[in-house]
Amino acid sequence: MANGNPPQPGGDGETANVISSPPGRHVPESTASRDPGTVLLLADGPIPLHEKLERLCGKTHLLVGKSLEALGQGLANATVIFNWSGSRKLLHDVFVNCPKVRWIHSRSAGLERSLFPELVESAVVLTNGTGVFSPSLGEFALGAILYFAKDMRRLIRNQMNETWEPFDVLMCAGQTVGIIGYGDIGHEVAARVRTLEMKVLAVKRHVPPHSDELADHIYGLGGILEMLSRSDYVVVATPLTQETKGMIGERELAAMRPTGVLINLGRGPVINEQALVQVLSQKRIKGAALDVFDKEPLPVGHPFYKLENVLLSPHCADHTADWLDNAMQFFLEQLQRFHAGAPLLNVVDKKLGY
């Protein structure tokens, strides 16, 4: 699997054994394999690997639905909730009606649809899809760098206009990529740009005490302006939390080089979108490659559609042919660990939000 063995939140290698009983939830002190309970899958429509999921859960222990009513008969005995495509409200409503739930898994890496006060304050384990989609996002970042270095838009425009117009292009080797959010996605980006002999700088909430084989230097959050000023390409790969919302604003964009390119693979609201539109419209930076936005789908008439220095992806940079299969396969592996009473991967620090 592309996911491999994903790093844990904050790089601290956190895992959790799901057989411990959450306070206030009367769960017998027994392993999940003896009393697996019911698995609630919040989804509608076709589910990848559904037959395999049914075999693992047992048909009597799996309920699929996208409303409280559809899942009603399984709420009382549910020990696992898998939020495949449900809303934050649905997850909340299901959670507060599941007295035995021990573990919630989010298909996506982003947790804005998964966190709410009752869950944060509980001892219920929350895991996410970190690592499942990261290789594809790393490739997208590499493609975006090459797109701007080789001025692909100009090549395509000249081809469409039947214009033969040679021009100089940039080498990537020796240039610097700055990564904001040096987790699983950040490492996948770093590994790929290193093959082009690019330098790597990174910003991470917790700076590791040891050196990193991919990054030339890792800054704490206080070093973000310096990193931005030293980078030719800036890749934003941080999750959306209260701390990261709007962390790239006017001051940070002003710190970028006029020849700099901003690539956002994390979440739209991490960047002040209005400030970014202004900076791009005034060509105060070279350009931006954006896979995520404040509002999705991006509304008709939004300036990003018309700006020639923007490469726009409709939040599909990780949508490979097998991305949904990979997401389900990772959950199935997690479910086997749960049934065996083994530690889960990708355990989230709910208070930090990643």
C-alpha positions in Angstrom: 0.0 0.0 0.0 1.1 3.5 -0.7 0.2 4.3 2.9 2.9 2.2 4.4 3.3 2.9 8.1 2.2 6.6 8.4 3.9 8.9 10.9 1.8 9.8 13.9 0.5 13.3 14.7 3.2 15.8 15.6 5.9 13.2 14.7 5.7 11.8 18.2 4.7 8.3 17.2 1.5 8.3 19.1 -0.7 5.1 19.0 -3.6 4.0 21.0 -4.9 0.7 22.2 -8.6 0.7 21.6 -9.6 -1.8 24.2 -9.5 0.6 27.0 -12.9 1.9 28.1 -13.7 5.6 27.6 -14.8 7.3 30.8 -18.6 7.7 31.1 -19.1 5.0 28.4 -19.9 1.6 29.9 -17.8 -0.7 27.8 -17.0 -4.1 29.2 -13.4 -4.8 29.9 -13.1 -7.3 27.1 -11.3 -7.4 23.8 -13.1 -6.2 20.7 -12.7 -9.6 19.1 -14.9 -11.2 21.8 -17.6 -8.5 21.5 -17.0 -6.6 18.2 -20.2 -4.6 18.4 -21.6 -2.8 15.4 -19.6 -0.8 12.8 -21.5 2.2 11.5 -20.4 3.5 8.1 -21.6 7.0 7.4 -22.0 7.0 3.6 -24.5 6.7 0.8 -24.0 5.2 -2.7 -21.5 2.4 -3.7 -18.7 1.6 -1.2 -15.4 0.3 -2.4 -14.5 -3.3 -1.2 -18.0 -3.5 0.4 -18.0 -7.4 0.3 -14.6 -7.5 2.0 -15.9 -5.1 4.7 -19.0 -7.2 5.2 -16.9 -10.4 5.6 -14.6 -8.7 8.1 -17.5 -7.2 10.2 -20.1 -9.9 9.6 -23.3 -8.7 8.0 -25.1 -8.5 11.3 -22.4 -6.1 12.6 -22.3 -3.6 9.7 -24.8 -0.7 9.0 -24.4 1.7 6.2 -26.3 4.9 6.0 -26.3 8.7 5.8 -29.0 9.6 8.3 -29.6 9.0 12.0 -32.8 7.2 11.1 -31.0 4.8 8.7 -28.5 3.9 11.4 -31.0 3.9 14.3 -31.0 0.2 15.0 -27.3 0.0 15.3 -26.6 3.0 17.5 -27.0 1.3 20.9 -24.4 -1.4 20.1 -22.0 0.5 17.9 -18.3 0.4 18.9 -16.9 1.8 15.6 -17.9 4.8 13.4 -16.3 5.2 10.0 -17.0 8.6 8.6 -16.7 7.9 4.9 -18.6 10.9 3.5 -20.9 12.1 6.3 -21.3 15.7 7.4 -19.9 17.0 10.7 -23.5 17.3 12.0 -24.3 13.7 11.1 -21.2 12.5 12.8 -22.0 14.5 15.9 -25.6 13.3 16.0 -24.5 9.7 15.6 -21.7 10.0 18.2 -23.9 11.4 21.0 -26.3 8.5 20.5 -23.6 5.7 20.6 -22.9 5.0 24.3 -20.5 2.1 23.5 -18.4 3.7 20.7 -14.7 3.3 21.2 -13.2 4.4 17.9 -14.0 6.8 15.1 -12.1 6.8 11.8 -12.1 9.6 9.2 -11.6 8.7 5.6 -9.8 12.0 4.9 -6.7 13.4 6.5 -8.4 16.7 7.2 -10.5 16.7 10.3 -12.8 19.8 10.0 -15.7 17.4 9.5 -14.8 15.2 12.4 -14.0 17.3 15.4 -16.6 18.8 17.9 -16.4 19.4 21.6 -18.1 16.2 22.8 -15.6 14.1 20.9 -12.6 16.2 21.8 -13.4 15.9 25.5 -14.1 12.2 25.3 -11.6 9.3 25.5 -12.9 7.9 22.2 -10.0 7.3 19.8 -10.0 9.2 16.5 -7.9 8.2 13.6 -7.7 9.6 10.0 -6.5 8.8 6.5 -3.1 10.5 6.8 -0.6 8.9 4.4 -3.1 7.2 2.1 -3.2 10.1 -0.3 0.2 11.7 0.3 2.3 10.2 -2.6 -0.1 11.6 -5.2 0.0 15.0 -3.5 3.7 14.9 -3.5 3.6 14.3 -7.3 1.2 17.2 -7.8 3.6 19.6 -6.0 6.4 18.4 -8.2 4.3 18.9 -11.3 3.3 22.4 -10.2 7.0 23.3 -9.7 7.8 22.1 -13.2 4.8 23.8 -14.6 6.0 27.2 -13.5 9.7 26.5 -14.0 9.2 25.6 -17.7 6.3 28.0 -18.2 3.9 25.4 -19.4 1.0 27.8 -19.8 3.1 29.8 -22.3 3.9 26.7 -24.2 0.3 25.7 -24.4 -0.9 29.2 -25.3 1.7 29.4 -28.1 0.7 26.0 -29.4 -2.9 26.9 -29.6 -2.0 30.2 -31.4 0.3 28.3 -33.8 3.1 30.5 -32.6 6.8 29.5 -32.8 8.4 31.5 -30.0 11.5 30.0 -28.3 12.1 31.3 -24.7 14.3 30.6 -21.8 13.2 28.2 -19.0 14.4 27.8 -15.4 16.3 24.9 -13.9 14.9 23.4 -10.7 18.2 22.2 -9.5 19.7 24.4 -6.8 16.4 26.2 -6.1 14.7 26.0 -2.7 11.4 24.5 -1.7 9.9 25.7 1.6 7.3 23.3 3.1 4.8 24.6 5.7 3.5 21.6 7.6 6.3 19.0 7.5 4.2 15.9 8.1 3.4 13.0 5.8 2.5 15.1 2.8 5.5 17.4 3.4 7.9 14.5 3.5 6.5 13.1 0.2 7.0 16.5 -1.4 10.6 16.7 0.0 11.5 13.2 -1.3 10.4 14.1 -4.8 12.0 17.6 -5.1 15.3 16.1 -3.8 15.4 14.0 -7.0 15.7 17.3 -8.9 18.5 18.4 -6.6 16.5 21.1 -5.0 17.1 22.4 -1.5 14.4 21.8 1.2 13.4 24.1 4.1 10.5 23.3 6.3 8.3 24.7 9.1 7.0 22.4 11.8 5.1 23.0 15.0 7.5 20.7 16.9 11.1 20.9 15.6 12.7 17.4 15.9 15.9 17.3 18.0 17.6 15.1 15.3 18.6 16.0 11.8 16.3 15.2 8.8 17.7 13.4 5.8 15.4 15.4 3.4 15.3 18.9 4.9 18.3 21.2 5.0 16.8 23.1 7.9 13.6 22.8 9.9 12.1 26.0 11.5 9.7 26.3 14.3 6.6 28.4 13.7 8.5 31.5 14.6 10.8 31.0 11.6 8.1 31.1 8.9 8.9 34.6 7.6 12.6 33.7 7.2 11.7 30.5 5.4 9.4 32.2 3.0 12.0 34.8 2.1 14.5 32.0 1.3 12.1 29.9 -0.8 11.6 29.8 -4.5 8.6 27.5 -4.1 6.4 27.4 -1.0 4.3 24.3 -0.4 1.5 24.5 2.2 0.6 21.1 3.5 -0.6 21.9 7.0 -4.0 20.7 8.3 -6.7 23.2 9.1 -6.9 23.9 12.8 -7.7 27.0 14.9 -3.9 27.7 15.0 -3.4 27.4 11.2 -6.5 29.1 9.9 -5.3 32.2 8.1 -1.7 31.6 9.0 -0.6 32.7 5.5 -1.8 36.3 5.3 -0.6 39.6 3.9 2.5 39.7 6.0 3.6 36.2 5.0 2.8 36.8 1.3 4.8 40.0 1.4 7.8 38.0 2.7 7.8 35.8 -0.4 10.2 36.5 -3.2 8.7 38.3 -6.3 9.7 35.1 -8.3 8.1 32.8 -5.7 5.4 30.3 -6.3 2.8 29.2 -3.7 1.4 25.7 -3.8 -1.5 24.8 -1.5 -2.2 21.1 -0.8 -3.6 21.5 2.7 -6.8 23.4 3.2 -8.0 26.6 1.6 -8.6 28.6 4.8 -5.0 28.2 5.8 -4.3 31.0 3.3 -6.1 34.4 3.4 -7.7 34.0 0.0 -8.6 37.7 -0.4 -4.9 38.6 0.3 -3.7 35.9 -2.2 -6.0 37.2 -4.9 -4.6 40.7 -4.5 -1.0 39.5 -4.5 -1.5 37.4 -7.6 -3.5 40.1 -9.4 -0.7 42.6 -8.8 1.9 40.0 -9.8 3.8 40.5 -6.5 4.7 36.8 -6.7 5.1 34.7 -9.7 2.1 32.4 -9.3 0.2 29.9 -7.3 -0.9 26.3 -7.8 -4.1 25.6 -5.8 -5.9 22.4 -5.1 -8.0 23.6 -2.2 -10.1 26.7 -1.6 -12.2 28.6 1.0 -15.4 27.5 -0.7 -15.7 24.4 -2.8 -16.8 24.1 -5.5 -15.1 27.4 -6.3 -17.9 29.8 -7.3 -18.4 30.8 -10.9 -16.8 34.3 -11.4 -14.1 33.8 -8.8 -10.9 35.6 -9.8 -8.8 32.4 -9.6 -10.5 31.2 -12.8 -9.2 34.0 -14.9 -5.7 34.7 -13.4 -3.1 33.4 -15.8 -0.6 33.0 -13.0 -2.8 30.4 -11.2 -2.8 26.7 -11.8 -6.2 25.5 -10.5 -7.1 22.0 -9.5 -10.6 21.2 -8.3 -9.5 19.5 -5.1 -8.6 16.3 -7.0 -4.8 16.2 -6.8 -5.0 13.0 -4.8 -7.8 11.4 -6.8 -6.0 8.5 -8.4 -7.8 5.6 -10.0 -7.6 3.6 -6.8 -7.7 6.4 -4.2 -11.1 5.3 -2.7 -10.0 1.6 -2.7 -6.8 2.6 -0.8 -8.8 4.6 1.7 -11.1 1.6 2.4 -8.2 -0.8 2.4 -6.5 1.2 5.1 -9.7 1.2 7.2 -10.0 -2.6 6.8 -6.4 -3.0 8.1 -7.3 -0.7 11.0 -10.4 -2.7 11.7 -8.4 -5.9 11.9 -6.1 -4.2 14.5 -9.2 -3.1 16.4 -10.6 -6.6 16.5 -7.3 -7.9 17.7 -7.0 -5.3 20.4 -3.8 -3.9 18.8 -2.7 -0.2 18.7 -4.2 1.8 15.8 -2.2 3.8 13.3 -2.8 7.6 12.7 -4.2 8.3 16.1 -5.2 12.0 16.2 -4.4 14.4 19.0 -7.9 15.8 19.2 -7.0 18.9 21.1 -4.4 19.9 18.5 -6.6 18.8 15.6 -4.1 16.6 13.8 
